[in-house]
Amino acid sequence: MAKDEWADRDYVLEAVKQDGRALQYAAESLQADREVVLKAVKEDGRALEYAAKSLQADREVVLKAVKEDGRAL
């Protein structure tokens, strides 16, 4: 996959809906995008590790991640 695809918000949203851990390939700006990260952790809580630090400290994001996978922390 071309690097440019991982900077495309719509592309990344579709990718994380299918596999939350695809967040690891997303551009940094999208790893800091709350909606993208919420979709990723809803699909796979372990995607939290690829989110921007600010979102790793976001209560709602963390709760969704742990709800999906208790090992997310």
Summary of the structure (lengths in Angstrom):
residues: 73
radius of gyration: 10.8
end to end distance: 29.1
largest distance: 32.9
contacts: 239
relative contact order: 0.17
helix: 75%
strand: 0%
